Amino acid sequence: YLQAKHQGIHRFNLLMVLRDVVGPPLAILTLITWLPYFSCCVVLRYFISLELSEIIYRYSYLVGVGCVLCYLLISGIIDWLKLAQNHIRDERYLVAQRLHNRE
């Protein structure tokens, strides 16, 4: 967006947009949809029965979404705790500075 705003549409770098903006989400979505199918229908089919492979395939998407949600939740909690720790440290510093300036 900023590149198009500053340079105009006539010098817009479409390859950069495809590589930096469209590429990573497309790669992640492709991996998310392709990995359970490949693991259950191609690899596990030779080691387990067809029925069990289909059951694993059905639940693999649910497990994947659950893992992503847990990761987002845990990373959000970690960020919140870091922010709270920095706030407490800054508050202690300000209180100590006020006490030091009183003397």
Backbone torsions as a table, in degrees:
resi	resn	phi	psi	omega
1	TYR	NA	-47.8	-178.5
2	LEU	-65.9	-35.8	178.1
3	GLN	-64.0	-42.9	178.8
4	ALA	-67.6	-33.6	179.9
5	LYS	-69.7	-42.3	-177.0
6	HIS	-80.5	-41.7	-173.3
7	GLN	-97.8	-14.6	-178.2
8	GLY	89.9	168.0	-175.4
9	ILE	-77.3	-22.1	-176.9
10	HIS	-74.0	-21.0	176.1
11	ARG	-114.3	34.6	-178.8
12	PHE	-77.1	128.4	-177.1
13	ASN	-92.0	94.1	-177.1
14	LEU	-68.8	-33.9	179.3
15	LEU	-64.7	-38.2	177.7
16	MET	-66.2	-39.4	179.0
17	VAL	-65.3	-43.2	178.8
18	LEU	-64.9	-38.7	-177.0
19	ARG	-75.0	-41.5	-172.0
20	ASP	-97.7	-27.2	-175.1
21	VAL	-106.1	-48.2	-174.5
22	VAL	-87.1	-33.5	-174.7
23	GLY	-61.5	-54.1	-177.1
24	PRO	-61.3	-46.6	177.3
25	PRO	-64.5	-35.8	178.4
26	LEU	-66.0	-39.5	177.5
27	ALA	-65.7	-40.6	179.8
28	ILE	-67.0	-44.8	178.7
29	LEU	-64.0	-38.3	177.2
30	THR	-64.4	-43.1	179.0
31	LEU	-65.2	-40.3	-179.3
32	ILE	-64.6	-39.1	-178.0
33	THR	-84.3	-26.3	-175.4
34	TRP	-87.8	-35.3	-174.1
35	LEU	-63.3	-47.0	177.7
36	PRO	-63.2	-39.1	178.8
37	TYR	-63.1	-47.0	-178.2
38	PHE	-64.2	-43.4	-176.7
39	SER	-69.1	-36.0	-175.7
40	CYS	-89.5	-42.0	-172.9
41	CYS	-90.8	-18.9	-178.6
42	VAL	-109.6	-52.2	-174.3
43	VAL	-80.2	-52.2	-174.7
44	LEU	-73.8	-18.8	-179.3
45	ARG	-61.2	-29.4	-179.7
46	TYR	-80.7	-17.0	-175.6
47	PHE	-107.9	-26.0	-179.0
48	ILE	-128.7	173.7	-177.7
49	SER	-72.3	165.1	-177.9
50	LEU	-67.6	-37.9	-179.7
51	GLU	-65.9	-44.8	179.4
52	LEU	-66.5	-35.2	177.1
53	SER	-63.9	-40.0	177.9
54	GLU	-67.1	-37.6	177.9
55	ILE	-66.0	-43.2	177.9
56	ILE	-63.4	-39.8	179.2
57	TYR	-62.9	-41.0	180.0
58	ARG	-65.2	-41.0	-176.7
59	TYR	-87.0	-10.3	-177.5
60	SER	-67.2	-35.2	177.7
61	TYR	-67.2	-40.6	178.3
62	LEU	-63.7	-42.1	178.5
63	VAL	-66.3	-39.6	178.4
64	GLY	-63.5	-44.1	178.0
65	VAL	-65.4	-38.8	177.2
66	GLY	-63.4	-40.3	177.5
67	CYS	-64.9	-41.5	179.0
68	VAL	-65.1	-43.0	178.6
69	LEU	-64.3	-40.3	176.5
70	CYS	-63.5	-40.6	177.9
71	TYR	-62.6	-44.7	179.6
72	LEU	-64.7	-40.3	178.9
73	LEU	-64.9	-46.4	-178.6
74	ILE	-66.6	-41.2	179.1
75	SER	-66.9	-34.8	175.0
76	GLY	-65.3	-40.8	178.1
77	ILE	-66.2	-39.8	178.9
78	ILE	-64.2	-43.3	177.6
79	ASP	-62.7	-41.0	178.9
80	TRP	-64.4	-41.3	178.9
81	LEU	-66.8	-37.4	176.3
82	LYS	-64.3	-41.0	178.3
83	LEU	-64.6	-41.4	178.5
84	ALA	-65.6	-39.9	178.8
85	GLN	-64.9	-41.9	177.7
86	ASN	-65.1	-38.1	178.6
87	HIS	-65.3	-42.9	178.9
88	ILE	-64.9	-41.7	178.8
89	ARG	-63.3	-43.2	178.7
90	ASP	-65.6	-37.5	179.1
91	GLU	-66.1	-42.0	177.3
92	ARG	-63.8	-39.2	179.1
93	TYR	-63.4	-43.6	-180.0
94	LEU	-66.0	-39.5	178.2
95	VAL	-65.1	-43.7	179.4
96	ALA	-65.8	-36.6	178.8
97	GLN	-67.2	-39.6	177.3
98	ARG	-65.8	-40.5	178.1
99	LEU	-66.3	-37.0	-180.0
100	HIS	-69.4	-37.5	-178.7
101	ASN	-74.1	-18.8	179.5
102	ARG	-70.6	-31.1	-174.7
103	GLU	-76.3	NA	NA
